[in-house]
Every structure is written in structure tokens, then in C-alpha cells.
Amino acid sequence: MHPVVERVTQRIAQRSRRTRNDYVARMEAAAAGHEGPARLRLSCGNLAHGFAASGEDKPRLRGGYTGNIGIITAYNDMLSAHQPME
């Protein structure tokens, strides 16, 4: 690797070490299931918006501990949380 790129990479790693360690700890806790899905911490109104587009997953997600993965574009979110992909 070019020496300049190596030096810049090292500076970035040093500068972000604390915040990266915090991030990694949060990701490990989430992976271990200690915090549960983020929807457990949503207010009722936001939770309703989250469920609005979930379709057949709705009953399973309502329990609170089942994870779900989705790919949603920011453009679609901006248009309508109640009618995704329309």
C-alpha cells in the first residue's frame, strides 16, 4: 500500500478508536439479544407506523422479540409509510 495511504489510514484508526469500540460493543450486545429489537423502544404512534407496512409479519412482530430485516429506500419512506412500493 502507498505510504501516504497507510499513514492516513493509521490516523483515522487512532482518531476513531474510542467511538469504534463503543460501536462494536453496541453491535455485539444487539447480536447477543440483550437489547432486543429497536421497535421495543418505540412510542405507540411510531410503532403503529412500523407495523403498517409489515403485512403478514404483523402478528409475529407484535410479540416484540422477533427480528425482521427489510430493505426500504429513503424515497419510498418519504412518500408513504402506509403504502410501501406504490
Backbone as CSV, one residue per row, in Angstrom:
resi,resn,N_x,N_y,N_z,CA_x,CA_y,CA_z,C_x,C_y,C_z
1,MET,0.851,-1.175,0.000,0.000,0.000,0.000,0.901,1.244,0.000
2,HIS,0.448,2.287,-0.612,1.209,3.532,-0.689,1.408,4.079,0.729
3,PRO,2.611,4.578,1.043,2.904,5.067,2.395,1.944,6.163,2.876
4,VAL,1.528,7.037,1.989,0.601,8.106,2.384,-0.745,7.502,2.789
5,VAL,-1.209,6.532,2.030,-2.479,5.876,2.352,-2.367,5.155,3.693
6,GLU,-1.234,4.507,3.941,-1.027,3.825,5.222,-1.062,4.814,6.385
7,ARG,-0.393,5.961,6.233,-0.372,6.960,7.312,-1.764,7.518,7.571
8,VAL,-2.476,7.827,6.509,-3.832,8.366,6.664,-4.732,7.325,7.330
9,THR,-4.615,6.081,6.907,-5.424,5.006,7.488,-5.126,4.856,8.975
10,GLN,-3.866,4.918,9.354,-3.488,4.813,10.768,-4.044,5.979,11.577
11,ARG,-3.981,7.184,11.028,-4.525,8.350,11.742,-6.026,8.220,11.939
12,ILE,-6.713,7.755,10.914,-8.167,7.571,11.030,-8.474,6.522,12.091
13,ALA,-7.736,5.415,12.084,-7.964,4.350,13.067,-7.718,4.858,14.486
14,GLN,-6.655,5.636,14.690,-6.361,6.180,16.017,-7.440,7.161,16.459
15,ARG,-7.848,8.017,15.547,-8.827,9.046,15.872,-10.192,8.440,16.202
16,SER,-10.525,7.326,15.592,-11.859,6.755,15.785,-11.871,5.545,16.720
17,ARG,-10.768,5.261,17.370,-10.673,4.056,18.202,-11.760,4.008,19.275
18,ARG,-11.956,5.097,20.019,-12.944,5.100,21.104,-14.355,4.914,20.567
19,THR,-14.719,5.690,19.553,-16.078,5.573,19.028,-16.289,4.234,18.328
20,ARG,-15.258,3.706,17.706,-15.383,2.383,17.072,-15.585,1.308,18.128
21,ASN,-14.842,1.382,19.229,-15.021,0.405,20.302,-16.435,0.473,20.872
22,ASP,-16.957,1.690,21.044,-18.343,1.848,21.514,-19.316,1.216,20.524
23,TYR,-19.102,1.475,19.245,-19.964,0.924,18.193,-19.920,-0.605,18.199
24,VAL,-18.724,-1.165,18.265,-18.585,-2.623,18.258,-19.277,-3.225,19.479
25,ALA,-19.149,-2.587,20.640,-19.816,-3.087,21.848,-21.330,-3.080,21.677
26,ARG,-21.876,-2.014,21.081,-23.329,-1.959,20.850,-23.774,-3.033,19.867
27,MET,-22.988,-3.257,18.822,-23.343,-4.279,17.837,-23.288,-5.674,18.453
28,GLU,-22.285,-5.923,19.300,-22.188,-7.228,19.957,-23.351,-7.444,20.920
29,ALA,-23.731,-6.399,21.653,-24.873,-6.513,22.568,-26.155,-6.779,21.793
30,ALA,-26.324,-6.104,20.679,-27.521,-6.315,19.862,-27.538,-7.728,19.291
31,ALA,-26.380,-8.209,18.854,-26.303,-9.558,18.292,-26.588,-10.617,19.347
32,ALA,-26.219,-10.322,20.588,-26.454,-11.276,21.675,-27.895,-11.223,22.158
33,GLY,-28.654,-10.257,21.674,-30.064,-10.169,22.034,-30.336,-9.477,23.349
34,HIS,-29.346,-8.808,23.919,-29.539,-8.147,25.208,-30.493,-6.968,25.119
35,GLU,-30.478,-6.277,24.011,-31.313,-5.084,23.890,-32.635,-5.373,23.197
36,GLY,-32.722,-6.435,22.467,-33.936,-6.735,21.716,-34.067,-5.813,20.523
37,PRO,-35.088,-6.037,19.722,-35.296,-5.191,18.550,-35.568,-3.737,18.938
38,ALA,-35.179,-2.822,18.088,-35.360,-1.394,18.362,-36.828,-1.031,18.524
39,ARG,-37.723,-1.793,17.900,-39.143,-1.435,17.985,-39.676,-1.538,19.409
40,LEU,-38.979,-2.259,20.294,-39.429,-2.342,21.688,-39.321,-0.991,22.387
41,ARG,-38.528,-0.091,21.833,-38.327,1.224,22.442,-39.072,2.334,21.707
42,LEU,-39.936,1.988,20.764,-40.695,2.992,20.015,-41.953,3.404,20.769
43,SER,-42.365,4.648,20.569,-43.645,5.090,21.124,-44.768,4.406,20.356
44,CYS,-45.969,4.428,20.897,-47.104,3.743,20.257,-47.336,4.229,18.825
45,GLY,-47.288,5.556,18.619,-47.522,6.098,17.280,-46.485,5.630,16.283
46,ASN,-45.225,5.655,16.687,-44.169,5.194,15.790,-44.253,3.689,15.572
47,LEU,-44.643,2.964,16.594,-44.785,1.521,16.465,-45.881,1.184,15.456
48,ALA,-46.972,1.936,15.497,-48.063,1.718,14.540,-47.580,1.952,13.113
49,HIS,-46.760,2.981,12.904,-46.212,3.227,11.568,-45.296,2.075,11.151
50,GLY,-44.559,1.551,12.103,-43.672,0.432,11.799,-44.428,-0.818,11.403
51,PHE,-45.561,-1.053,12.039,-46.372,-2.230,11.720,-47.207,-2.042,10.463
52,ALA,-47.491,-0.815,10.094,-48.416,-0.541,8.990,-48.009,-1.241,7.698
53,ALA,-46.737,-1.324,7.447,-46.271,-1.898,6.182,-45.761,-3.323,6.321
54,SER,-45.970,-3.949,7.469,-45.340,-5.252,7.693,-46.105,-6.444,7.137
55,GLY,-47.348,-6.279,6.732,-48.089,-7.367,6.086,-48.264,-8.576,6.972
56,GLU,-47.943,-9.748,6.423,-48.190,-10.994,7.148,-47.267,-11.189,8.348
57,ASP,-46.207,-10.385,8.462,-45.317,-10.465,9.621,-45.907,-9.802,10.859
58,LYS,-46.958,-9.036,10.683,-47.510,-8.223,11.767,-47.752,-9.009,13.061
59,PRO,-48.468,-10.140,13.040,-48.706,-10.861,14.301,-47.416,-11.345,14.962
60,ARG,-46.479,-11.775,14.166,-45.211,-12.269,14.715,-44.399,-11.134,15.326
61,LEU,-44.403,-9.989,14.668,-43.625,-8.848,15.145,-44.232,-8.217,16.387
62,ARG,-45.535,-8.322,16.525,-46.222,-7.709,17.656,-45.701,-8.241,18.990
63,GLY,-45.225,-9.490,19.007,-44.684,-10.075,20.226,-43.459,-9.342,20.737
64,GLY,-42.747,-8.673,19.865,-41.652,-7.817,20.292,-40.268,-8.403,20.214
65,TYR,-40.120,-9.710,20.204,-38.773,-10.269,20.277,-38.296,-10.911,18.981
66,THR,-39.127,-10.900,17.969,-38.750,-11.472,16.683,-38.113,-10.395,15.823
67,GLY,-36.969,-10.706,15.267,-36.307,-9.745,14.399,-36.855,-9.813,12.988
68,ASN,-36.700,-8.743,12.277,-37.047,-8.739,10.861,-36.052,-7.855,10.129
69,ILE,-35.832,-8.181,8.880,-34.865,-7.444,8.069,-35.587,-6.955,6.831
70,GLY,-35.382,-5.716,6.497,-36.019,-5.177,5.310,-35.113,-4.191,4.609
71,ILE,-35.317,-4.067,3.332,-34.588,-3.079,2.545,-35.626,-2.093,2.035
72,ILE,-35.526,-0.877,2.493,-36.500,0.149,2.142,-35.732,1.378,1.686
73,THR,-36.148,1.947,0.598,-35.464,3.135,0.111,-35.940,4.365,0.867
74,ALA,-35.076,5.336,1.008,-35.450,6.585,1.659,-36.543,7.281,0.861
75,TYR,-36.498,7.160,-0.442,-37.519,7.773,-1.289,-38.887,7.180,-0.967
76,ASN,-38.965,5.877,-0.827,-40.226,5.220,-0.503,-40.710,5.647,0.885
77,ASP,-39.806,5.731,1.850,-40.188,6.172,3.192,-40.773,7.572,3.151
78,MET,-40.185,8.421,2.347,-40.648,9.799,2.258,-42.056,9.860,1.670
79,LEU,-42.342,9.003,0.713,-43.646,9.042,0.054,-44.762,8.542,0.951
80,SER,-44.589,7.371,1.544,-45.671,6.825,2.351,-45.210,5.617,3.137
81,ALA,-45.396,5.677,4.443,-45.088,4.517,5.273,-46.223,3.513,5.227
82,HIS,-47.408,3.948,4.788,-48.579,3.074,4.800,-48.787,2.319,3.495
83,GLN,-48.171,2.782,2.422,-48.321,2.119,1.128,-46.948,1.943,0.493
84,PRO,-46.135,1.069,1.051,-44.783,0.918,0.518,-44.799,0.379,-0.907
85,MET,-43.844,0.811,-1.660,-43.619,0.362,-3.029,-44.782,0.674,-3.964
86,GLU,-45.576,1.676,-3.651,-46.677,2.067,-4.540,-46.470,3.490,-5.017
